[in-house]
Amino acid sequence: MLVISGGQDSMFSKEMGEALAAVFLRGEHLHLPDAGHLMIAEYPKVVNEAIASFIARL
């Protein structure tokens, strides 16, 4: 499980992302400090590269 959180997201904090990733055996957390709740729209290249890299490591 790859959890991605944004530092400007008022609904889902960095701590929540870390806790959620920790629940999964292969859980990872990517935190984007300047992103909001829609980080895929704000940082599409960064998010897509993170997803591709995560999948490649599986």
DOLUM-360910 format. One record per atom (N, C-alpha, C, O, CB): atom name; residue in three letters; y, z, x. Coordinates in steps of 0.001 Angstrom, whole numbers, plus 500000, padded with zeros to 6 digits. Each point is the difference from the previous one (the first is absolute). Glycine has a CB too. Example, Ala and Ser with C-alpha at 12.3 -4.5 7.8 and 13.67 -1.06 7.14 Angstrom:
BEGIN
 sedren kelo      v      w      u
      N  ala 494310 507800 513190
     CA  ala 501190 500000 499110
      C  ala 501200 500000 500900
      O  ala 499981 500665 501036
     CB  ala 498846 500581 497072
      N  ser 502223 498034 501542
     CA  ser 501190 500060 500820
      C  ser 501090 500730 499230
      O  ser 501108 500169 500509
     CB  ser 498264 497686 500675
***
This chain:
BEGIN
 sedren kelo      v      w      u
      N  met 498833 500000 500856
     CA  met 501167 500000 499144
      C  met 501233 500000 500904
      O  met 500139 500850 500879
     CB  met 498624 500380 497242
      N  leu 502116 497817 501652
     CA  leu 501284 499962 500685
      C  leu 501059 500425 499003
      O  leu 500191 499357 498968
     CB  leu 499055 498800 502615
      N  val 501433 502916 498730
     CA  val 501081 500510 499161
      C  val 501308 499663 500697
      O  val 500173 500289 501184
     CB  val 498383 501598 497868
      N  ile 502356 497505 500217
     CA  ile 501299 499645 500563
      C  ile 501067 500704 499185
      O  ile 500025 499901 498773
     CB  ile 499131 497844 502048
      N  ser 501722 502962 499862
     CA  ser 501072 500714 499312
      C  ser 501344 499639 500611
      O  ser 500088 499554 501144
     CB  ser 498342 502329 498307
      N  gly 502614 498323 499753
     CA  gly 501357 499726 500454
      C  gly 500835 501261 500014
      O  gly 499926 500816 499082
     CB  gly 499894 496875 500024
      N  gly 500964 502464 501924
     CA  gly 500822 501195 500157
      C  gly 501092 500156 498961
      O  gly 500496 501105 499785
     CB  gly 499025 498735 502591
      N  gln 500862 499063 496975
     CA  gln 501047 500046 498979
      C  gln 499417 500015 498588
      O  gln 500731 499838 499023
     CB  gln 500790 498956 502547
      N  asp 497166 501401 498322
     CA  asp 499316 500050 498706
      C  asp 500108 501414 499445
      O  asp 499490 500950 500594
     CB  asp 498904 497203 500093
      N  ser 502269 501979 498177
     CA  ser 500168 501341 499414
      C  ser 498782 500436 499187
      O  ser 499945 501138 499533
     CB  ser 502512 498456 500393
      N  met 496561 499505 499902
     CA  met 498829 500319 499179
      C  met 498758 500338 500822
      O  met 499098 500670 499497
     CB  met 501835 497836 498772
      N  phe 499003 501041 502994
     CA  phe 498798 500173 500816
      C  phe 500437 500291 501432
      O  phe 500510 499113 500684
     CB  phe 498128 499326 497820
      N  ser 501168 502780 501950
     CA  ser 500502 500433 501305
      C  ser 499036 499668 501143
      O  ser 498842 499644 499782
     CB  ser 502388 502182 499051
      N  lys 499278 498301 502363
     CA  lys 499183 499813 501198
      C  lys 498826 500983 499989
      O  lys 498874 499631 500331
     CB  lys 503154 499573 500961
      N  glu 498236 502024 498333
     CA  glu 498948 501019 499942
      C  glu 498921 499647 498981
      O  glu 498815 500247 500228
     CB  glu 502868 501465 500453
      N  met 498726 497720 498214
     CA  met 499029 499572 498990
      C  met 499123 498872 500556
      O  met 498793 499969 499760
     CB  met 502810 500695 498390
      N  gly 499011 498417 502590
     CA  gly 499252 498905 500610
      C  gly 498994 500503 501017
      O  gly 498861 499533 500043
     CB  gly 503092 498985 499599
      N  glu 498468 502431 501172
     CA  glu 499093 500582 500999
      C  glu 498834 500706 499320
      O  glu 498849 499857 500413
     CB  glu 503075 500426 501180
      N  ala 498380 500477 497364
     CA  ala 498950 500739 499278
      C  ala 499018 499042 499321
      O  ala 498791 500233 500018
     CB  ala 502819 501665 499610
      N  leu 498901 497042 499781
     CA  leu 499123 499040 499332
      C  leu 499104 499291 501011
      O  leu 498801 499858 499764
     CB  leu 502922 499824 498438
      N  ala 498831 499879 502901
     CA  ala 499201 499318 501031
      C  ala 498916 500923 500553
      O  ala 498904 499544 500327
     CB  ala 503087 499041 500266
      N  ala 498307 502692 499511
     CA  ala 499046 500966 500559
      C  ala 498773 500196 499115
      O  ala 498969 500474 500477
     CB  ala 502942 500663 500623
      N  val 498183 498511 497633
     CA  val 498884 500155 499075
      C  val 498884 499001 500306
      O  val 498835 500250 499694
     CB  val 502763 500577 498558
      N  phe 498763 498047 502348
     CA  phe 499050 498916 500236
      C  phe 499482 500018 501427
      O  phe 500741 500294 500938
     CB  phe 500423 498343 497334
      N  leu 497560 501047 501886
     CA  leu 499360 500015 501304
      C  leu 500735 499123 501010
      O  leu 500216 500417 501138
     CB  leu 497613 500008 497725
      N  arg 502552 498379 500736
     CA  arg 500710 499092 500895
      C  arg 501453 499838 499570
      O  arg 500600 498943 500194
     CB  arg 497254 499854 500276
      N  gly 502693 502235 498959
     CA  gly 501366 499943 499493
      C  gly 501026 499938 501118
      O  gly 499887 500690 501013
     CB  gly 499363 500567 496992
      N  glu 501738 497913 501788
     CA  glu 501121 499885 500933
      C  glu 501288 500027 499198
      O  glu 500041 499603 498835
     CB  glu 498573 499067 502826
      N  his 502422 501802 498983
     CA  his 501301 500076 499333
      C  his 501049 499298 500850
      O  his 500140 500279 501191
     CB  his 499218 501898 497700
      N  leu 501370 496918 500489
     CA  leu 501136 499334 500636
      C  leu 501238 500437 499248
      O  leu 500093 499825 498786
     CB  leu 498514 498167 501963
      N  his 502343 502577 499973
     CA  his 501240 500455 499376
      C  his 501147 499135 500522
      O  his 500198 499873 501209
     CB  his 498916 502512 498561
      N  leu 501629 497030 499308
     CA  leu 501156 499173 500345
      C  leu 501258 500781 499606
      O  leu 500365 500026 498824
     CB  leu 498320 497784 500848
      N  pro 501977 502822 501294
     CA  pro 501114 500906 499704
      C  pro 501144 499392 499185
      O  pro 500625 500700 499204
     CB  pro 498779 500420 502881
      N  asp 500876 497598 498102
     CA  asp 501136 499385 499320
      C  asp 499630 499316 498689
      O  asp 500876 499477 499312
     CB  asp 500141 500212 502906
      N  ala 497716 500307 497429
     CA  ala 499542 499315 498781
      C  ala 500064 500922 498792
      O  ala 499927 501223 500114
     CB  ala 498578 497335 501275
      N  gly 501632 500816 497461
     CA  gly 499961 500739 498744
      C  gly 498629 499881 499359
      O  gly 498992 499854 500691
     CB  gly 503462 499761 498991
      N  his 497516 500448 498996
     CA  his 498738 499955 499271
      C  his 499364 498608 500013
      O  his 498785 499875 499844
     CB  his 502070 501964 498713
      N  leu 499941 497131 501626
     CA  leu 499501 498619 499985
      C  leu 499972 499416 501406
      O  leu 500556 498932 500253
     CB  leu 500338 500774 497426
      N  met 498454 501006 503225
     CA  met 500007 499585 501409
      C  met 499403 498616 500218
      O  met 500369 499321 500958
     CB  met 499472 503066 499656
      N  ile 499242 497176 498519
     CA  ile 499411 498666 500144
      C  ile 501079 498929 499816
      O  ile 499939 498954 500648
     CB  ile 497832 501912 498510
      N  ala 503209 499375 499975
     CA  ala 501098 499047 499797
      C  ala 501076 500152 501075
      O  ala 500640 499023 500387
     CB  ala 498905 501018 497148
      N  glu 500647 501178 502939
     CA  glu 501031 500257 501000
      C  glu 499574 499596 501406
      O  glu 500812 499508 500783
     CB  glu 499984 502353 497797
      N  tyr 497932 498347 501736
     CA  tyr 499464 499734 501338
      C  tyr 498684 499226 499900
      O  tyr 498967 500494 500453
     CB  tyr 502137 501603 500422
      N  pro 498913 496705 498545
     CA  pro 498737 499277 499777
      C  pro 499231 499693 501280
      O  pro 498774 500104 500020
     CB  pro 502272 498915 497979
      N  lys 499645 500611 503056
     CA  lys 499305 499664 501249
      C  lys 499317 501232 500589
      O  lys 498840 499933 500404
     CB  lys 502830 498237 500031
      N  val 499031 502931 499613
     CA  val 499441 501239 500559
      C  val 498797 500460 499183
      O  val 498964 500355 500562
     CB  val 503311 500298 500294
      N  val 497862 499339 497826
     CA  val 498919 500461 499125
      C  val 498791 499068 500096
      O  val 498866 500466 500113
     CB  val 502832 500555 498331
      N  asn 498538 497672 501512
     CA  asn 498883 499056 500086
      C  asn 499286 500085 501341
      O  asn 498773 499910 500050
     CB  asn 502435 498585 498380
      N  glu 499534 501676 502653
     CA  glu 499378 500158 501318
      C  glu 499183 501284 500057
      O  glu 498915 500014 500583
     CB  glu 502972 498705 500469
      N  ala 498614 502353 498355
     CA  ala 499269 501272 499985
      C  ala 498703 499872 499208
      O  ala 498963 500516 500415
     CB  ala 503208 500731 499782
      N  ile 497886 498070 498672
     CA  ile 498796 499807 499188
      C  ile 498989 499143 500749
      O  ile 498815 500331 500035
     CB  ile 502549 499876 497862
      N  ala 499088 498697 502702
     CA  ala 499094 499112 500748
      C  ala 499365 500734 501170
      O  ala 498806 499847 500260
     CB  ala 502584 498176 499079
      N  ser 499396 502765 501360
     CA  ser 499477 500767 501134
      C  ser 498985 501039 499543
      O  ser 498971 500193 500647
     CB  ser 503187 499452 500563
      N  phe 498128 501020 497686
     CA  phe 499077 500999 499467
      C  phe 498672 499348 499630
      O  phe 498935 500516 500340
     CB  phe 503004 500843 498803
      N  ile 498123 497524 500170
     CA  ile 498775 499289 499592
      C  ile 499214 499537 501218
      O  ile 498771 500076 500012
     CB  ile 502358 499178 497874
      N  ala 499558 500273 503123
     CA  ala 499323 499521 501220
      C  ala 499254 501127 500703
      O  ala 498977 499759 500641
     CB  ala 502785 498486 499622
      N  arg 498738 502978 499625
     CA  arg 499349 501140 500658
      C  arg 498787 500523 499239
      O  arg 499217 500771 500554
     CB  arg 502988 499824 500386
      N  leu 497626 499006 497817
     CA  leu 498875 500504 499201
      C  leu 498681 499435 500462
      O  leu 498957 500324 499433
     CB  leu 502562 499915 498643
***
